[in-house]
Amino acid sequence: MAAEQFKRADVGFQGGQVLSVRVAHEAYDGLRNALGDTRTGTGEGAHRWHELRTADSDIAIDLSQVVYVRVETEEQRVGF
């Protein structure tokens, strides 16, 4: 995973908690697909938990508690 490009993403949960992570594009797409399946009640989305692989850890997320996912679209810059 070291050669992959990571983006910063925030996962918001019911109750107001936010989990900030750095994820590869494939991991973000996997989370979005799992959320879509859960919301529509189709496919593998009947499963409540999703494992999200981040730059530094693996996180089990309860999909039924996710309110939003935000991913940065701009490249990171240093300085002014």
C-alpha positions in Angstrom: 0.0 0.0 0.0 3.0 2.3 0.3 2.9 3.4 -3.3 -0.8 4.2 -3.4 -2.1 7.8 -3.2 -4.2 8.4 -0.1 -6.9 11.1 0.3 -8.2 12.4 3.5 -11.9 11.5 4.3 -14.3 12.1 7.1 -17.0 9.5 8.1 -19.8 11.1 10.0 -22.0 9.0 12.4 -25.3 9.5 14.1 -24.8 11.4 17.3 -22.2 13.7 15.7 -19.0 11.7 15.9 -16.6 12.1 13.0 -13.8 9.7 12.1 -11.0 11.3 10.0 -9.0 8.8 7.9 -6.6 8.6 5.0 -7.8 6.1 2.4 -6.9 4.9 -1.0 -9.3 5.4 -3.9 -10.3 1.7 -3.9 -11.1 1.7 -0.2 -13.2 4.8 -0.5 -15.1 3.2 -3.5 -15.6 0.0 -1.4 -17.1 2.0 1.4 -19.4 3.9 -0.9 -20.6 0.7 -2.6 -21.3 -0.9 0.8 -23.3 2.1 1.9 -25.3 2.0 -1.3 -26.1 -1.7 -1.0 -27.1 -1.1 2.7 -29.4 1.8 1.8 -31.2 -0.1 -1.0 -31.3 -3.4 0.8 -29.7 -5.3 -2.1 -26.6 -7.4 -2.5 -24.0 -7.9 0.2 -25.2 -4.7 1.8 -27.5 -6.7 4.1 -24.3 -6.9 6.2 -24.1 -4.3 8.8 -20.4 -4.0 9.2 -17.7 -3.0 6.7 -14.0 -3.2 7.1 -12.3 0.0 5.9 -8.6 -0.2 5.2 -6.9 3.1 5.9 -3.2 4.2 5.5 -2.4 3.1 9.0 -5.1 0.7 10.2 -8.2 -1.4 9.5 -11.4 -0.1 10.9 -14.8 -1.9 11.3 -17.6 0.5 10.6 -21.2 0.0 11.5 -22.9 1.0 8.2 -26.2 1.6 9.8 -24.8 4.5 11.9 -23.0 6.3 9.0 -24.7 9.7 8.1 -22.2 11.0 5.6 -18.8 10.5 4.0 -16.7 13.5 2.9 -13.5 13.1 0.8 -11.1 15.9 -0.1 -11.0 16.6 -3.8 -8.1 19.2 -3.8 -4.5 18.3 -3.6 -2.7 19.0 -0.4 -0.5 22.1 -0.4 2.2 23.3 1.9 2.6 26.9 2.7 0.5 29.9 1.7 
